[in-house]
Amino acid sequence: MHDMVVRNGLVVDGTGAPAAHADVAIDGEIVVEVTEPGRAGRARHEIDADGRLVTPGWVDVHTHYDGQATWDPEMSPSGWHGVTTVVMGNCGVGFAPAAPERRDWLIQLMEGVEDIPGTALAEGMSWNWETFPEYLDELDRLPRVMDVAALVPHGAVRAYVMGERGAANEEATAADVAAMAEIVAEAIRAGAAGFSTTRTVLHRAKDGQLAAGTTASPDELLGIGDAMGAAGGGVFELASDMVVPADEFAWMAELSRRSGRTVTFNCLQSDVWPEQWRELLRLADEANATGAHVVPQVAGRPACLLFGLESSVHPFIANPSYRRIADLPLAERVARMRTPEVRAAILSEQVDVGDFANHLLRSFHKLFPLGDPPDYEPAASASVAAIAEREGRPAAEVAYDLLLQRDGHELLYFPLLGYSHGDFGALQSMLEHPGTVLGLGDGGAHCGLLCDASLPSYMLTHWVRDRDRGDRFDLERVVAMQTSETAALYGYGDRGVLAPGFRADVNVIDLDGLRLAPPEMAHDLPAGGRRLIQRAHGYGATICAGVPVRLDDEPTGERPGRLLRGTRPEPTGR
């Protein structure tokens, strides 16, 4: 008798093979049989998947749960969207190694770069660690609903070794590089998933300073890469502005060739260089032709900002008349904003907050009502500017009135990256490229500005089922994108596929009924910290290591997840 059988579902096994109706039998935490419906035999626990999809659990390789993973066994909101494995510590920020006197600095670095409330981090984390191996041990102690893996963050390593010099992005000496390399090698040997850094000026600490490591020399990065090679493991992850792509790719390719390690970078479309992504894909292909392994990590929907009266930004956030009421409770603030005198005062003010911020707050042609269900690929005719033109009103007035809808809970969608031409054409081309990997959902981060942890669910609702402004992807392709392919990036060959011998991480999904709710603001982090969350409806079951952790979109209370250390070889006989 099996421990569990998921019966008669449409199995999409994660390899890209055609979907087929089958039973999936599980013993312990391993899939032992995928067979014709009705052939799997009896089981102690059965899930009727008739009329539903059965897929591997999603593997999300770009999250920022570094603090939350130490206190939240539910790992929400990613756990609500069928994710059974996450990689965190991306973009060079995290909380180990951490000298006691550097804890507050690490918190303000994370708060600035990833918009995670510092009060929540300070309240929630135990700091029962100093070194990275000790941090891994702390993660290992907490049972959770999914498996977690952690990258070593450059910012923390630099500050640990160099103190204020490292935090201020001073050039590292040869001795500094050697010390950093030893810390990274020690972390890799302890089971770290790799190393991460940032090279974008958008990543700044709360104090306004560039994130530590942003301007690190190629010699510093190559020294760390060499240490990863010597330790025999890990992926090198980075975010970069790619101001001079050839220069970045020169050291990235050399690092990969010298160390034998994979380098993965954030590949996005920018309005400043809307076709640069093509060059980045070409350069990655050329690097790989020379023996490197450089993997562009691409998004499934635009990196966006959600403007609202509860979020961190909206078009009137800096107006003096708004600032005077900004600290009022939402209901009272909305009531005041609806009065003619306050409305007129706010709309009459022109505030100069700098070129970049002015662009964000006044680009009404790229600002859209998000709606319910949320529309992340809206036509130009749906923009605030287009509505204003049709109604013969100033765009600012339209934005103001939209923000007051749903009693002030309304959100407006500003696609910052990945929407330069007003559609998903560039995203589709990046996703179609054979050398890319899906990522950039940023689960756990940007709490006051966006919620893209729902990306795995969105890949099904939009790209498979609902898209009407371009071609859709085959179901089998989308499942492979976020299971076997993401797992392979980090060497997790034991998961991401439904086949005998593989880990029993499974989703049972009602594709026809799968729905994303609009994001909403919650105050459920430690110390009442706020975050945007987004729920999904349509997951009949999420199973991690053979244990149901969610049934019919509700938690079961089971916590079979664990820390992933190092790689996981493929099961024999695949």
Buried (B, 14 or more C-beta within 10 A) or exposed (E): EBBBBBBBBBBBBBBBEEBEBBBBBBBEBBBBBBBEBEEBEEBEBBBEBEEBBBBBBBBBBBBBBBBBBBBBBBBBBBBBBBBBBBBBBBBBBBBBBBBEEBBEBBBBBBBBBBBBBBBBBBBBBEBEBBBBBBBBBBBEEBEBBBBBBBBBBBBBBBBBBBBEBBBEBBEBEEEBBEBBBEBBBBBBBBBBBBBBBBBBEBBBBBEEBBBBBBEBEBEBBBBBBBBBBEBBBBBBBBBBBBEEBEEBBBBBBBBBBBBBBBBBBBBBBBBEBBEBBBBBBEBBBBBBEEEBBBBBBBBBBBBBBBBBBBBBBBBBBBBEBBBEBEEEEBEEBBBBBEEEEBBEBBBEBEBEEEEEBBEBBBBBBBBBBBBEEBBBBBEEEEBBBBBBBEEEEEBBBBBBBBBBEBEBBBBBBBBBBBBBEBBBBBBBBBBEBEEBBBBBBBBBBBBBBBBBBBBBBBBBBBBBEBBEEEEBBBBBBBBBBBBBBBBBBBBBBBBBBBBBBBBBBBBBBBBEEBBBBBBBBBEEBBEEBBBBBBBBBBBBBBBBBBBBBBBEBEBBEBBBBBBBBBBBEBBEEE
